Amino acid sequence: MAFAIPVLILMVFGLFEFSRIYMIQHLLQDAARVGCRNAVMQGSTNTKIIGQVTQTLRCYGIQGAEINLLVNNQKTDITNAIPNDQITMQILVSSSSVTVVPNGFFCGSLTATSSRRKY
């Protein structure tokens, strides 16, 4: 028991941590998809879309994400986009800011990207 219990506890925490990172990745992808869908609509602004995505991430419990809106792979104002321009939403968050276990098993960042054409 003295050898098995620590290994089992480590495996349970590892599984929990992996599941949480996987869940956060899906939440980021959903927020990027929704933000990109709203960004291609007429009357959208960078401030409005970034605010919506930030609020969505806050509802998911994700803080400190870097949100980028790109038009044809360049950081610029989406109000200048013309129909058929490619709008891309990128969300980056450090895995250490979403982990539950101190000094988590995973390091690096989680990234979600979604692209659509402007209407």
Number of C-alpha atoms within 10 A of each C-alpha: 6 6 7 8 10 11 11 11 11 11 12 12 15 16 12 15 19 16 12 15 19 12 12 21 19 13 18 25 20 18 25 27 21 17 27 25 19 17 27 25 12 14 10 14 17 16 10 14 21 18 14 16 24 21 15 19 21 13 10 13 11 17 15 13 20 13 19 17 25 20 21 15 13 12 11 14 14 22 14 10 19 14 11 12 17 18 22 25 27 22 22 17 21 17 19 18 14 19 19 14 13 8 9 16 13 15 11 9 14 19 17 19 18 18 22 16 19 19 13
